[in-house]
Amino acid sequence: MSDIKAKKLLILDDEEEIAKILGEIAEDCGFSVSLSHDAMNFLSILDNSYDCIILDLMIPGMDGVDVIRSLSQKEVDPDVILISGADRRTLHSAQTLAGEYGLRIRSVMEKPIRISDIRSVLSELFEKSANIPRLKNSNSGNSRFSFDAQDLYKAIQADQFVLHYQPKIDLKTGKVEGFESLVRWSHPELGLVYPDSFLPIMEKEAKILNAMTDKIIDLALAECSKWKNMGKEFRMAVNVSPVTLTELDFPERVYAKVKEKGVSQRDFQMEITETSFLENIRFTQDILTRLRIRGIGLAIDDFGTGYSSLKQLHRFPFTELKIDKSFVMDSLEDRESLFICQASIDLGHKLGMTVVAEGIETKEVENLMKEAGCDIGQGYYYSRPIPPEKIPEVFANFG
């Protein structure tokens, strides 16, 4: 007799016949199934015992978006399958919104649904053994721990912050063009702690953030200088918080560090996320312009996700445009994402910028980006972010 807990699935669909068919398919896959045809009833039934839910967006009285919002406020963490008879763009918008609310969307299907498709998705969900954390952008289990400013200051003083490096590959030559440096906290008890766990705290403490930024720049330049001395020159990129872009002495600090390490300014680059520019526009323009005057490269990161992309491209002296990985990753199956990638590449080139596709995870997506004329690729297809001692492996693979 098995003591394995049955996996439970809850279906919300106001069309009783469709709900019944979906339930039968789910039971064939091994789920214990409950049906609901009313949103309020569905929300009252749903608790932490359910592993998966199927949610129809077009429900009378309380639509699917209302349900998505309500789900985000409940202490539940199921896999979610969205279904709807709405048009594809509406369904895609609902999927994006659900992700923003922190829901774990496993599949999105347009009605009429093919039995083979839903059976395949449900079988995969039933068989998966690992529970994936709900927290967005969480790369380890340490996100549940909380830290304060004093913890972070002590960690900086103890040199506990380290950099991992993700290669950027020239799509024409297949060789390493550069690296993006990504900060990690090497915590003595928790292991590697990722930025989503500590950066929000740092950004409220300018003194600590500036100390961290200086530390990151020092580490990145030291790595770049080491490889230069061994005959390998490449561009090193460092991510910069929007808070740092209010410090008017920042360009001088960066330039002094670059010169001290003997690294060429053209081989050092700042990456700034698009949403960083919503405040302190004047200071931002002052700082970015002076960085460019000193020859430091500037990349606009996550392009396509902010609120005033075109104005930012026109206003600030960027040298590189990085297409947000969500568009790149979806480009193989979502025609609109591919169109956005192509338009971003064309726009970047017309403005004299190098264009990077982030989020390349397969050969097929790499081929799409090559065909679209993208300059540089970055993503797990080439390498995950790696500690500095593994950089030689990247050069062995990509020259």
N, C-alpha and C positions, 0 to 999 in steps of 0.2 A: 504493500500500500504506500503510495507516494505522499510525502508531507510537504510537497512544493505548493506554495500558495497560488491559487488560480489567478490568472491575469484578468482584470476586469475592464470592460469597455462600456461607455455610455454614449448613446446616439441621440442627437437632437435633430429631428426632421419632422415638419408638420405634415408631410405626406406619408401616411401610415404604411402604405404598401411598400414605398421605397425604404422606409426605416426597417420594415420587416425583412426585406431582401438583404439589406446591409447586415442586419443582425444575424441572419442565417449564414452568410459568408464568414462573418467574424467568428461564429461558433465553430464552423468547419476548420478555422485556423487555430482554434483552441481557446478563444476568449470566453469568459462568462459575461453575457451581454444583458444590458438594461436599455429599454427604449423610453424616450420622452418625446412628446409632440408639442410641448408648450415650454417656452423659455424660462418662466418663473419656476415651473415644476422641475425643469432640468437643473437650474441653479440650486434648488433646495435639496435635490438628490445628490448632487456632486460633492464628494468629499475626497480625502486623501487616499481612500482605498482604490480609486480608479487609476489604472495605468494609462488609459488612452480614451480620447473622446473623438467622436465625429460630429462636426458642427455645420449645419446648414445655415448659410448667411441670411437667407430670405425667409424669416419667420414672422408671421403676423403678430402685431402688437408690440413686440420687442425684437428689433432686428439683430442681425449677427454682430454688428459693431457694438451695440449695447451689451451683448453677451460677452464679447471679447473684453470690453472694459471691466465688466463685472468679474470675469475670470481672473483678471490681473489683481483684483483686490481680495481674492480668496486665498486661503492657505492651502493651495493645491498645486500639483506639478505634473499634470499628465502630458503625454504626447498628444498633439492636436492634428487632426485631419480636417481641412476646410473643404466644403463642397458648396456649390451654388449653381443656379441657372443664370446668374448675372453674367455680363460680358467679361471678357478676359482681363481688361484693364481694371475694372472694378474689383475683380477677384484678386488681382495682383496688389492693388492698393490696400485691400483688407489684410492680405498676407503681410505686407510691410508694416502696417499698423500693429498687427498682432505681435510681430517681432519687437517693435518699439515698446510694447507693453510688457515684454519679457516672456511671452508665451513661446513654447517650443513647437514650432510648426514642422510637421514631418512630411506633409503632402498637401497639395492643393489640386482639386479636381473640378472640372466643369461638368455640369449635367448636360446630357445623359452620361452617366458614368459607365465605363466598360468594366464588366465583372472581373476580367483578367487583371485589370489595373489595380482595383481596390483589393483583390485577393493577394496580389503580390506585395502591396504596401502593408497590409495587415499581417501577412505571414512574416515579413521582415521584422515588424515591430514586436510580434509575439516571441520571436526567436532571440531577439537581442538580449544580452545578459547584463550589460553594464548600464547602470542608471546615470545618465548624463546630467550634470548640474544645471540648474535652471538659470543661474546668474549669467547674464550676457557678458561675453568677452572674458569669462572666467577660464583660465588655463590650468588651474590647480585648485585643490580643495581648500587652500588657505584663505579664500575670500570671506569665509565666515568669521575670521579673526578681525578684530578692530585694533587700530593703532592710533596713537596721538602724536602731536607735533614733537614732543620730547623724545619719543621712541625713534622718530625719523632723524632728528638731529644727532642723537647718539650713534645711529647707524652710519650716518655720513662721517662722523668723527672716527668711527671704527673701520672705515673703508669696506663696509659691507655691501655697497652698491657696485654692481659689475655690469659689463655690457656683453650682450650677445649680438651676433652680426648675421644679417641676412643678405646674401649676394644679389646683385642686380646684373642681369645678363644682357649683353648686346644681342638683339634678335637677328642681326645680319651675320655676325661672326660666330655667335655661340660662346663667346668668351666673357669673362668677368669684366664688367665695366666699373663696378664699385660695390660698396656695402652700405646698408642702412644699419646704424647702431641702435639697439633697443635695450633700455635699462631694465635690470632685474635686481631685486634685493635678495642677496644670499643670506637669509636669516639663519642664525645658529640653531634654532629649534624647528622651524617650519620648512626649511629648504628654500627653494626659489619662490619668491613672492612676486607677482606680476603687477604692472603699474596701476591697473584699475583698483587695486587695494590701497595704494598709498598716494597717488598723484592728486586726487581730490583734496586730501588733507594738506599736502604741500602747497597747493595753489591758493590756500587761504593764509599761508605764512610766507610772505615774500622773501624774508631773510633765509629761510630754510630752502626755498625753491632756488634762489640764486646760488646758494652753496652747492646744491645738487647739480644745477646746470653747469657750473664751473667744473665740478668733478667729472661729469659726463664728457664735456668737451676735452678735458685733460686726458681722459682714458682713450677717447676716440683718436685724438691727435697722436698720442703715444703709439697706438697700434699702427696707424698710418705711417708714422715716421719709421717704425721698426721695419716694415715691409719695404719702404722706399730704400732704406739702407741695404736691403737684400736684393734690390733691383726690380721690385714689383711696385709700380705706381698705379694707384686707382683713386677714384673719388670716394670720400667718406662723408656720409650724411648723418646729421644729428637732429633729433626732433626737439623743437623748441615750444615751450608752453606760451600761450598768449600773455600770461602774467609777466613773463620776462620781457615782452615787447613794450613794456612801459618804462623800462630802465634805460635812460638816455645814454648811459656810459657803456651799454652792452656792446656796440660795434667796436669800441676801442679795446675792451677786454678780450673779445674774440680775436681781433687782429693781432694783439700782442701775443696771445697764446700760439697762434698759427706761425708767426715769425720765430718765436722761441723754439718751436719743435722742428723748424726747417721744412715745413710742408708748404707746397705751393697753394696760394689762395684758390686757384682754379680746381684744386683737388679737395676742397672742403666746402660743405654745403649745409645749409639750414633747411629743415623741412617744417613747414607751418601748416596746420590744418585749416581748412577753409573757414570753419566756424570760429576761428580765433579772432576774426576781424570785426566782430559785431560791436566792440567797444574800443575806445581810445584810438580811433582811426588816425588822428593826427600824429600821435606818438608812434604808431605802427609804421606809418609812411616815413617818418623821420628816420627811424631805426633801420628799416629795410633798405631805404635809399643809401644810407651811409655804409651799410654792409656791402652793397653792390659796388659803391665807389671804391671800396677796399678790395674788390675782386672776389668776394665770397659768393658762392652760388646760392640761389634761393629756389626752393621747390614749394609749389602749392599742393598740399597733400589732400587726399580724399576728395578730389575734384568731382563736383556734381552733387554733393550732399548738403551744401550750405545754402544760404539765402540770397546771396548777391554775387554769384560766381563771376558773371561777365564783367561786372563793375570792378571786382577785385583784380581780374586779369588785366583790365585796362589801366587801373590805377597804380598797381604795384609792380616793381621791376623783376618779375619772376623769370628764371631761366629754365625751369623744368615744371612740367604739369604731370601729376600722378593721378591717373583715373582711379576712382574709388573701386575697391575690389568687388563690391557687390555687383556692379555692372559687368565686370570682367568675368566673374564666376558664373553669372547667369547667361552670358552671351551665347553659349552653345545652344541653349534651349529657348531662350527668350529673345525674340527678334528685336524688340524695342531696346533691350539692354545692348545688343550688338550695334544698333543704330546710334545709341548714345556714345558708345566707345568710338565708333567711326567719326562721329561729329566732333568729339573731343580731340581726337588725333589730328583731324584736319585743322581745327581751330588752333591748337597748340603750334602746329607747324607754320601756319600763316602768321602767327605772332612771333616766330623765330625761336620757339621753345623746343627742348627735348621732351618727348612724351614717354611716360612709363605706365605699363599696365601692371597693377598690383593684383594679386589673387590668382595667378596662373597655377592651376593644379593638375592639368592634364596636357598631353601632347596636342589634343584636338583644339583646346583653347589657345595654346601657344600658336598653332597654325592660323587660327582666326586672327589673332593680333598681328602676326606677320603679314597676312594678306591685307589687313587694314592699314598697314604702313607704320605700325608702332615701332619705336626705337629700342626700348628696353623692356625686359620682362622681369617680374619678381613674383615669387610665390613658392609654395611647397613642392611644386613640380621640380624645381631646381634644388631647393634646400629649405629646411626650417631654420629659424634663427639658431646660431651655434655659438658655443664659447670660443674664445680666440685660439685655443690650441687646436681647434678643428679646421681653421682657415686653410691650412695646407691641403686638406682633402678637397676643398672647393676648387683650389687652383689645379689640383690633379685632374679633376673632372671637367673643368671648364677653361683651363689654360690661363 
